[in-house]
Amino acid sequence: MMNDLSLTTAPTVRSLAHVCDWVFDLDNTLYPRTCNLFAQIDLNMTYYVMELTALGFEEARALQKSYYRDYGTTLNGLMTRHRIDPDHFLTTVHAIDYASVVPHPELVAAIAALPGRKFILTNGDLGHAMAVLARLGGEHLFEHIFDIRDMAFVPKPHRQAYDGFLTRHGIDPMRAVMFDDLEKNLLVPHEVGMVTVQVVADEDFAHEQVDAWELGRASGTHVHHVTEDLATFLKALP
C-alpha cells in the first residue's frame, strides 16, 4: 500500500501497531543523504587510508570502499587488516562541518510522538551523533545512543552489534522496529523478529563518492517497508 510518493512498501509488509521500541540508524537515515554530510566523512576516510598505506587517491578509495562493503565499516576493515587505533581514526574522520544538516522540526515532532522508547544504533561514534542531533533539534528524543564503542568496534551488519544492543536495553525484537539506509543492515533485525524500514535517497540521487550498492533498495523480504521521507512515513502511521 502506498500513502504518497515518498512512502513505498516492499513485498513483505508488516504492521507497526505493536511497536514499543523504535531504533534508528543515524547517518543517511535521520538526515537525508542529499545533504552530503557523510560524504565529508567518507572523503576523510579516503585520506586516512592514503596516509596509512601510501596509496594514491583512487587506489586508497577502492580499498576503503572494499573494507566498508566487506567488514561493515571502513574502521573495522582497518582494525582487522592494519591494527589501527580506532579512537584516532574516529577523531580524524569526524572533523567535519555539520552546517549542511538543517533543523527538522517536522521529523523531531514525528519521532517525539511515537509511543514507547527511542534509540539510535549507529556505526558512528557518540560525539558525531550528538553533533547531528544538535543540528536537527533532537537532542532530547532518544533514551540512548548505542555507538561503535558500545559495539566493541564490531559494527552492523554483524549479529554481535545487534545482540549487545538488544540485551543491554531489554528490547523484545518482536515489539521493535529498525530504520536504516543500508539494506544489509536490516538482515539481522528481520531475522530476530523486528519490523524493518529502509530509508532511501530519491531514485535520481547520484554522487561521485557513493557506490551503487550503497544506494540499493530492498531486494528481499527482510525489508518490510521502504521510504524516501522518514518524517512523512512516521506521520502516516496510524
N, C-alpha and C positions, 0 to 999 in steps of 0.2 A: 504494500500500500504506500502511495506517495502523497505526502501532505502538501509539498510545494517543490519547486525546482531545486531547493537546497537540501531536501531530505529524501533519501532513497533507501531501499532495503535490499539486502542480499536474499538469496533464495530461502534460507532458513531464518525465519523471523520469530523472535521471542519477545514476549511482553516484558515491560519493566515495572509493572504494577506492584510486584512483590519486593522490589529492591529497597534495601535499607542501608547499604554501604556503597558509596559512589567513588570509584577510583579513576583518577585522571592521570595520564601521561602529561608532561609539561611541554617540551619543545614541539612546535608544529601542531599542537593539539589545543592548548589553552590560548595560544595566539596563532594567527594564520601563517602558513608557510610563506605567503606572499610578502610579508614584512621583511623577510630575508635576514632575520636575526641569527638563525642557526647558520646561515651562510658565512657570517663572520667567524663563528666558532670553527666551522668546517675549514675555512681558509687558514686559521691559526694552527689547526691540527696538521695541515699540509706543511706549513713552515716548520713546525716542530719535527715532523718526520724528516724533512730536508736536513735540518741541523743535526739530527741524531744519526742519520745514515749517510750523509754527504751525497745523496742522490739529487738529480735535477728536479725541477718542479713537476714535470709530467710523470716521471718515474715515482717520485715520492707520493704524488696524488693517487696514482694507481695502487700503490702499496697501502696507503691509508684507507682507501675505499675497500680494498680487499679485506683488510682487518675488520672494518666496520661491518661488512657483509658476513664474514665468516665467524667472527668472535662476538658479535653483538654490539661492541663498541670498538672504536679505534684504540681506546685506552686498554681494554682487555687484550687486544692483539699485541700491543706494545709491551704490556707487562709480561705476557706469555712468551713472546719471542725475543724481547730485548731487556727485560727486567728493569724497566724504568721506575722512577719514583712517582707514584700516582698523584701525590699532593702537588708536586712541582708541575706536572702535566696539567692538572685541573686549574691551578692558579694561572698558568700561562695561556691556556686556550680560552678562558673565560674573561680575559682582559679585553672587553668589547664595549661598544656604545649601545646602550639599551633604548635610545631615543626612538627607534623605529617601532617599539611596542607602545601603542597608544592606549589610554584609558578605555575600558569597555564596560560601562555601567550596565548595559543590557545583559551581557554574559554574567557579570558578577551577581546581578539580581536573580538570574535564572538558576545559578548554582545555589545561591543562598536559599532559594525557595524549595529546593529538593528536600524531601523528608528523610532524615537519617544523617549518618556521618559522611564526611567528605575527606578524601585523601588524595595526595599526589604520590605517584610511584614513578620515579624518574631515574634514568641513567646519568643524569647530570648531578651536580652537587647542590648542597643546601644554599650556599651563597648565591648561586646563579638563579635558583628557583625563587628565592626571596626578592631578588632584583626584578625578575619578571613580574611577580605578583604585585610589587610596589608600583610598577608602571600600569598594570591593569586596574589597580584599585582593589585587589582581592586578598590582601594580607590576612584578613580575618576569617577567610572562608574555610580553611582546612584544619582538621584535627591534627594531622601530622604529615610532614613531607618525608617520605621514605626514599633516601637518595642512594647514590652509588656507594657511599661509605657504609650505610646501613646494610647494603647488599654484600659487604666484604669484597667489593670490586668485581663480583660475579654478576653481570648485568642481565636484564631482559635481552633475549628471549629464553635464557636458561631457567630451568624449573626452580633452581635454588633461590633465585631472586624473588619469585612469587611466593614460594613456600614460607620463606622467612618473614615476608610482609604479612601474609595472612595469619600466621601463627602469632606474631607479635601483637597484632591488634584483635585477635579473636574473631576474625571475619569468617562467616559461613559463606563460602563461594556460591552456594545455591541461592543466596539472597543479596548478591553483589553484581556490579556491572563494571567493566573495564573499558575506558576510552583510550585509543592510541592511534597515531597516524600510520604506524607500520603494521602491515598485515601479519607479519611473522610474530610480532609481539602479542598477538591475540590468540595464538595457538594454545598455549598453556592455560590461559584463562578459560577458554572454551572447554578444554579437557577436564578441568576441575569443577566445571558447572556454572561459571559466571556467564552472564549476558555480555556480549562483546559489541562494541561500536567502533568502526574505523572512521576517523576524521581525516578527510582527504582535501587536497587542493582542487581548485577548478580544473576541469579537464584540459583547458587551454594553457595551464601554467607550465612554464619551462624555465630552467635556469642552468647555466653552464656548469655550475658546481653540483648539480643534483643528477644522480644517475637514474635511469629509467626504473630500476627495481625499487627505489625509494618512493616513487610516485604510484606504484602499483596498487590497484584497487582489488577488492575482495575477489578471490578466485576459488573459494572453498566454503564449505558450510560452517567453518569455525568463526566466520564473521557474520553476525546476525543483523547488523544494521550498518549503513554507510551514510555519512552526511558531509556536505561541504560547508556547513554552517552550524557550529556547535550550539550557539545561543538559540537559534531557531529550532533546532532539534529538541533541546531541553524545554523550551517554552511550549512546544507542541505536545509534550507528554500529558496524558490525562491526569 
